[in-house]
Amino acid sequence: MLDEAQQEAKRLAASLRGINRDLTDSAHAVTLALESKPDQDTLMGCAATLEAIEQQLPPGTLAALIRVRLVRLQGLVNAMLDNDTQPPPTAA
């Protein structure tokens, strides 16, 4: 799942280049954060950054296409957060 999230983050940053430099930098920061094994705090930061990117996207067709990629990445980050917060299985 982490590999998928890393790929999506790279794609998101590349897609944002044509829209807004600040948003591109934010997406690149998410990419960097996901390159190492992110802990819960890092994932929470990624989720917050992705939310901020979503709120700053302008209207339009290109932005709508980027939102699809953004929603997928948000889903991956949220799934990693959910997996990270579950207690370890108990031995039977």
Backbone as a printed PyTorch tensor [residue, N CA C, xyz], in Angstrom:
tensor([[[  0.8220,  -1.1840,   0.0000],
         [  0.0000,   0.0000,   0.0000],
         [  0.8750,   1.2610,   0.0000]],

        [[  1.9900,   1.1980,   0.7190],
         [  2.8860,   2.3400,   0.7750],
         [  3.4550,   2.6490,  -0.6100]],

        [[  3.7930,   1.6020,  -1.3590],
         [  4.3140,   1.8110,  -2.7110],
         [  3.2900,   2.5180,  -3.5910]],

        [[  2.0360,   2.1090,  -3.4800],
         [  0.9660,   2.7560,  -4.2490],
         [  0.8360,   4.2290,  -3.8640]],

        [[  0.8870,   4.4880,  -2.5740],
         [  0.7600,   5.8680,  -2.0940],
         [  1.9260,   6.7120,  -2.5880]],

        [[  3.1260,   6.1570,  -2.5850],
         [  4.2870,   6.8900,  -3.0800],
         [  4.1250,   7.2270,  -4.5590]],

        [[  3.6710,   6.2610,  -5.3450],
         [  3.4530,   6.5010,  -6.7780],
         [  2.3780,   7.5660,  -7.0030]],

        [[  1.2840,   7.4630,  -6.2710],
         [  0.2020,   8.4450,  -6.4240],
         [  0.6670,   9.8430,  -6.0180]],

        [[  1.4640,   9.9330,  -4.9790],
         [  1.9710,  11.2330,  -4.5340],
         [  2.8580,  11.8510,  -5.6130]],

        [[  3.6930,  11.0470,  -6.2410],
         [  4.5390,  11.5420,  -7.3370],
         [  3.6850,  12.0040,  -8.5180]],

        [[  2.6730,  11.2360,  -8.8340],
         [  1.7760,  11.6020,  -9.9390],
         [  1.0020,  12.8810,  -9.6250]],

        [[  0.5700,  12.9960,  -8.3750],
         [ -0.1560,  14.1940,  -7.9650],
         [  0.7320,  15.4230,  -8.1110]],

        [[  1.9540,  15.3450,  -7.6270],
         [  2.8850,  16.4760,  -7.7320],
         [  3.1110,  16.8400,  -9.1920]],

        [[  3.2770,  15.8430, -10.0490],
         [  3.4860,  16.1090, -11.4760],
         [  2.2450,  16.7590, -12.0960]],

        [[  1.0820,  16.3010, -11.7090],
         [ -0.1590,  16.8590, -12.2570],
         [ -0.3880,  18.2990, -11.8110]],

        [[  0.0390,  18.6160, -10.6000],
         [ -0.1830,  19.9590, -10.0620],
         [  0.7650,  21.0090, -10.6430]],

        [[  1.8290,  20.5780, -11.2990],
         [  2.8100,  21.5340, -11.8360],
         [  2.1740,  22.5870, -12.7240]],

        [[  1.1740,  22.1900, -13.4790],
         [  0.5370,  23.1240, -14.3920],
         [ -0.4890,  24.0380, -13.7390]],

        [[ -0.7910,  23.8160, -12.4830],
         [ -1.8340,  24.5940, -11.8210],
         [ -1.2620,  25.6250, -10.8480]],

        [[ -0.4050,  25.1560,  -9.9320],
         [  0.0230,  26.0440,  -8.8590],
         [  1.3230,  25.5300,  -8.2530]],

        [[  2.3120,  26.3770,  -8.2010],
         [  3.6390,  26.0010,  -7.6760],
         [  3.5710,  25.6210,  -6.1890]],

        [[  2.8060,  26.3720,  -5.3970],
         [  2.7030,  26.0650,  -3.9680],
         [  2.0600,  24.6990,  -3.7380]],

        [[  1.0210,  24.3880,  -4.5210],
         [  0.3740,  23.0880,  -4.3880],
         [  1.3220,  21.9720,  -4.8100]],

        [[  2.1200,  22.2390,  -5.8360],
         [  3.1170,  21.2600,  -6.2780],
         [  4.1160,  20.9920,  -5.1620]],

        [[  4.5790,  22.0560,  -4.5080],
         [  5.5280,  21.9040,  -3.4020],
         [  4.9110,  21.1050,  -2.2540]],

        [[  3.6410,  21.3480,  -1.9750],
         [  2.9590,  20.6020,  -0.9090],
         [  2.8560,  19.1190,  -1.2590]],

        [[  2.5000,  18.8330,  -2.5010],
         [  2.4030,  17.4360,  -2.9360],
         [  3.7810,  16.7750,  -2.9100]],

        [[  4.8050,  17.5250,  -3.2560],
         [  6.1650,  16.9790,  -3.2100],
         [  6.5640,  16.6720,  -1.7560]],

        [[  6.1410,  17.5000,  -0.8320],
         [  6.4190,  17.2500,   0.5910],
         [  5.7530,  15.9480,   1.0480]],

        [[  4.5450,  15.6880,   0.5500],
         [  3.8640,  14.4300,   0.8760],
         [  4.6660,  13.2580,   0.3060]],

        [[  5.1500,  13.4210,  -0.9190],
         [  5.9670,  12.3790,  -1.5400],
         [  7.1830,  12.0640,  -0.6750]],

        [[  7.8760,  13.1000,  -0.2370],
         [  9.0620,  12.9040,   0.5970],
         [  8.7140,  12.2370,   1.9240]],

        [[  7.5970,  12.6270,   2.5020],
         [  7.1790,  12.0530,   3.7880],
         [  6.8640,  10.5690,   3.6600]],

        [[  6.3710,  10.1640,   2.4960],
         [  6.0010,   8.7690,   2.2970],
         [  7.1820,   7.8930,   1.8810]],

        [[  8.3200,   8.5070,   1.5650],
         [  9.4640,   7.7220,   1.0980],
         [ 10.0690,   6.8500,   2.1870]],

        [[ 10.0730,   7.3350,   3.4000],
         [ 10.5370,   6.4800,   4.4910],
         [  9.2970,   5.8110,   5.0830]],

        [[  9.4920,   4.9190,   5.9890],
         [  8.3220,   4.2800,   6.6090],
         [  7.6610,   5.2990,   7.5270]],

        [[  6.5520,   5.8840,   7.0740],
         [  5.9290,   6.9550,   7.8640],
         [  5.2320,   6.4250,   9.1170]],

        [[  5.3610,   7.1880,  10.2020],
         [  4.6520,   6.8420,  11.4240],
         [  3.2900,   7.5330,  11.4030]],

        [[  2.5320,   7.3520,  12.4530],
         [  1.1750,   7.9000,  12.5050],
         [  1.1680,   9.4240,  12.3920]],

        [[  2.0910,  10.0900,  13.0640],
         [  2.1460,  11.5520,  13.0000],
         [  2.4380,  12.0280,  11.5790]],

        [[  3.3320,  11.3410,  10.9010],
         [  3.6630,  11.6990,   9.5260],
         [  2.4590,  11.4980,   8.6190]],

        [[  1.7730,  10.3830,   8.8050],
         [  0.5780,  10.1200,   7.9960],
         [ -0.5140,  11.1550,   8.2630]],

        [[ -0.6600,  11.5580,   9.5250],
         [ -1.6470,  12.5960,   9.8520],
         [ -1.2750,  13.9070,   9.1640]],

        [[  0.0170,  14.2210,   9.1400],
         [  0.4780,  15.4120,   8.4430],
         [  0.2100,  15.3260,   6.9550]],

        [[  0.4220,  14.1520,   6.3830],
         [  0.1320,  13.9540,   4.9600],
         [ -1.3570,  14.1570,   4.6830]],

        [[ -2.1890,  13.5870,   5.5290],
         [ -3.6390,  13.7220,   5.3560],
         [ -4.0500,  15.1950,   5.4270]],

        [[ -3.4800,  15.9330,   6.3680],
         [ -3.8050,  17.3610,   6.5000],
         [ -3.3250,  18.1480,   5.2810]],

        [[ -2.1520,  17.8230,   4.7760],
         [ -1.6240,  18.5030,   3.5920],
         [ -2.4890,  18.2140,   2.3790]],

        [[ -2.9100,  16.9720,   2.2290],
         [ -3.7690,  16.6160,   1.0940],
         [ -5.1110,  17.3390,   1.1730]],

        [[ -5.6330,  17.4720,   2.3820],
         [ -6.8880,  18.2200,   2.5720],
         [ -6.7000,  19.6800,   2.1750]],

        [[ -5.5750,  20.2650,   2.5540],
         [ -5.2890,  21.6600,   2.1990],
         [ -5.1540,  21.8190,   0.6890]],

        [[ -4.5200,  20.8550,   0.0440],
         [ -4.3990,  20.8990,  -1.4200],
         [ -5.7860,  20.8760,  -2.0480]],

        [[ -6.6250,  19.9720,  -1.5630],
         [ -7.9810,  19.8470,  -2.1120],
         [ -8.7520,  21.1640,  -1.9840]],

        [[ -8.6250,  21.8190,  -0.8570],
         [ -9.3540,  23.0680,  -0.6290],
         [ -8.8550,  24.2040,  -1.5130]],

        [[ -7.6070,  24.1270,  -1.9570],
         [ -7.0290,  25.2090,  -2.7540],
         [ -7.1140,  24.9720,  -4.2590]],

        [[ -7.5960,  23.8060,  -4.6690],
         [ -7.6960,  23.5480,  -6.0920],
         [ -8.7390,  24.4720,  -6.7250]],

        [[ -8.4150,  25.0580,  -7.8570],
         [ -9.3790,  25.9260,  -8.5360],
         [-10.4510,  25.0810,  -9.2320]],

        [[-11.5340,  25.7200,  -9.6300],
         [-12.5310,  24.9840, -10.4100],
         [-11.9840,  24.7200, -11.8110]],

        [[-12.5680,  23.7880, -12.4900],
         [-12.1750,  23.5220, -13.8700],
         [-11.9430,  22.0440, -14.1270]],

        [[-11.8250,  21.7380, -15.3960],
         [-11.6940,  20.3540, -15.8240],
         [-10.3780,  19.7390, -15.3670]],

        [[ -9.2710,  20.4560, -15.5440],
         [ -7.9750,  19.9260, -15.1280],
         [ -7.9600,  19.6500, -13.6280]],

        [[ -8.4780,  20.5820, -12.8610],
         [ -8.5250,  20.4010, -11.4030],
         [ -9.4160,  19.2110, -11.0400]],

        [[-10.4850,  19.0080, -11.7820],
         [-11.3740,  17.8740, -11.5110],
         [-10.6400,  16.5550, -11.7460]],

        [[ -9.8210,  16.5050, -12.7730],
         [ -9.0400,  15.2970, -13.0290],
         [ -8.0030,  15.0740, -11.9300]],

        [[ -7.4210,  16.1580, -11.4510],
         [ -6.4390,  16.0580, -10.3640],
         [ -7.1270,  15.6150,  -9.0810]],

        [[ -8.3580,  16.0510,  -8.8790],
         [ -9.1050,  15.6480,  -7.6740],
         [ -9.2810,  14.1290,  -7.6090]],

        [[ -9.4440,  13.5040,  -8.7670],
         [ -9.5760,  12.0430,  -8.7980],
         [ -8.3140,  11.4060,  -8.2300]],

        [[ -7.1690,  11.8840,  -8.6790],
         [ -5.8860,  11.3720,  -8.1730],
         [ -5.7380,  11.6900,  -6.6850]],

        [[ -6.1400,  12.8840,  -6.3000],
         [ -6.0350,  13.3140,  -4.9130],
         [ -6.8970,  12.4500,  -3.9970]],

        [[ -8.1130,  12.1700,  -4.4090],
         [ -9.0210,  11.3380,  -3.6060],
         [ -8.4450,   9.9320,  -3.4390]],

        [[ -7.8510,   9.4070,  -4.5010],
         [ -7.2280,   8.0720,  -4.4020],
         [ -6.0860,   8.0930,  -3.3850]],

        [[ -5.2420,   9.1100,  -3.4420],
         [ -4.1270,   9.2100,  -2.5060],
         [ -4.6390,   9.3990,  -1.0740]],

        [[ -5.6680,  10.2170,  -0.8990],
         [ -6.2450,  10.3940,   0.4320],
         [ -6.7620,   9.0580,   0.9720]],

        [[ -7.3780,   8.2700,   0.1200],
         [ -7.8710,   6.9590,   0.5350],
         [ -6.7450,   6.0390,   0.9750]],

        [[ -5.6290,   6.0680,   0.2440],
         [ -4.4870,   5.2370,   0.6040],
         [ -3.8860,   5.6740,   1.9460]],

        [[ -3.7390,   6.9820,   2.1240],
         [ -3.1880,   7.4940,   3.3840],
         [ -4.1210,   7.1510,   4.5400]],

        [[ -5.4110,   7.3230,   4.3450],
         [ -6.3760,   6.9870,   5.4040],
         [ -6.3550,   5.4970,   5.7230]],

        [[ -6.1980,   4.6590,   4.7050],
         [ -6.1300,   3.2100,   4.9380],
         [ -4.8750,   2.8610,   5.7370]],

        [[ -3.7600,   3.5180,   5.4310],
         [ -2.5440,   3.2700,   6.2070],
         [ -2.7080,   3.7390,   7.6440]],

        [[ -3.4060,   4.8550,   7.8310],
         [ -3.6850,   5.3310,   9.1930],
         [ -4.5540,   4.3310,   9.9420]],

        [[ -5.5720,   3.8160,   9.2770],
         [ -6.4590,   2.8350,   9.9110],
         [ -5.6920,   1.5720,  10.2940]],

        [[ -4.8010,   1.1230,   9.4200],
         [ -4.0100,  -0.0670,   9.7150],
         [ -3.0440,   0.1850,  10.8390]],

        [[ -2.5280,   1.4130,  10.9130],
         [ -1.5370,   1.7570,  11.9260],
         [ -2.1590,   1.9180,  13.3160]],

        [[ -3.4350,   2.2640,  13.3750],
         [ -4.0740,   2.5110,  14.6700],
         [ -4.7480,   1.2880,  15.2560]],

        [[ -4.8490,   0.2110,  14.4690],
         [ -5.4680,  -0.9870,  14.9910],
         [ -4.5090,  -1.6890,  15.9550]],

        [[ -5.0280,  -2.2140,  17.0400],
         [ -4.1400,  -2.9220,  17.9760],
         [ -3.5850,  -4.1800,  17.3270]],

        [[ -2.3960,  -4.6050,  17.7320],
         [ -1.8390,  -5.8330,  17.1740],
         [ -2.7110,  -7.0180,  17.5400]],

        [[ -2.7550,  -8.0220,  16.6570],
         [ -3.5720,  -9.2000,  16.9760],
         [ -3.0250,  -9.9240,  18.1910]],

        [[ -3.9260, -10.4670,  18.9640],
         [ -3.5160, -11.2150,  20.1580],
         [ -3.2350, -12.6550,  19.7750]],

        [[ -2.3010, -13.2470,  20.4630],
         [ -1.9660, -14.6540,  20.1990],
         [ -3.0710, -15.5450,  20.7810]],

        [[ -3.4250, -16.5400,  20.0240],
         [ -4.4860, -17.4490,  20.4770],
         [ -3.9140, -18.6200,  21.2170]]])
